[in-house]
Amino acid sequence: MELQHINVKIFAEQPQAVDQGKFTPIFQRWIQEQACEELLIDVADYLHVPAGPGIVLIGNEADYSMDDSERRLGLRYNRKTGLGGDNLSRFKQALRSTLTAARRLELEPLLGGNLKFNRQELDLFVNDRALAPNNPETLNAARPELENFFKGIFNGNAFELQHDPDPRVRFGVKVKLSKPFDLESILKKL
């Protein structure tokens, strides 16, 4: 099964300490600097939408957002265009882009050190219901690749993959780790 449109979300540890309005000028600066590997175009503010997409940095190939869906603030990477290679290379690309942006946000002076991401949990999902319907067949086809990917990335850090079987949600897994991962060492592997 060829998976495309990979999304990764890493969660903020103390979302109440974060002034979400500050993401607009941060993301606008990222556009000016072209701070990510994708072409960055615009910023959209959806803070008025309860449990919504928050502040979105719109790109040509991918979007980044400080997403508050499910009322859990986190950085979400949304790959919009297809990528060559295999699923492993697409998983790596999405996780690398997410963690690179997360590191940059944690170091962002405008946030005053108030943003730290949880290093024991993340979501990986496919934003394409036609390609990857959320059903047992998709899970059975994708699980071995997902397990092998995370074993290689987390190298000895035990993890659990949790899957929501509700067909109304996008196919994906929640990854829960037994201990926090080291962001810098993970980025070196990616």
HUTAUR-V672024 format. One line per field, one symbol per residue. ss: DSSP state (H for helix, E for strand, L for the rest). burial: b if it has 9 or more other ideal C-beta (glycine too) atoms within 8 Angstrom, else e. A space follows every 10 residues. Layout:
ss=???
burial=???
//
This chain:
ss=LLLLLEEEEE EELLHHHLLL LHHHHHHHHH HHHLLLLLLE EEEEEELLLL LLLEEEEEEL LEEEEEELHH HLLEEEEEEL LLLLLLHHHH HHHHHHHHHH HHHHHHLLHH HLLLLLEEEE EEEEEELLLL LLLLLHHHHH HHHHHHHHHH HHHHLLLLEE EELLLLLLLL LEEEEEELLL LLHHHHHHHL
burial=eebbbbbbbb bbeebeebeb ebbbebbbbb beeeebebeb eebeebbeee ebbbbbbbbb ebbbbbbbbe eebbbbbbbb eebeeebbbb bbbbbbbbbb bbbbbbebee beeebebbeb bbbbbbbbee bbbbeeebbe ebbebbbbbb eebbeebebe beeeeeeeeb bbbbbebeee bebeebbeeb
//
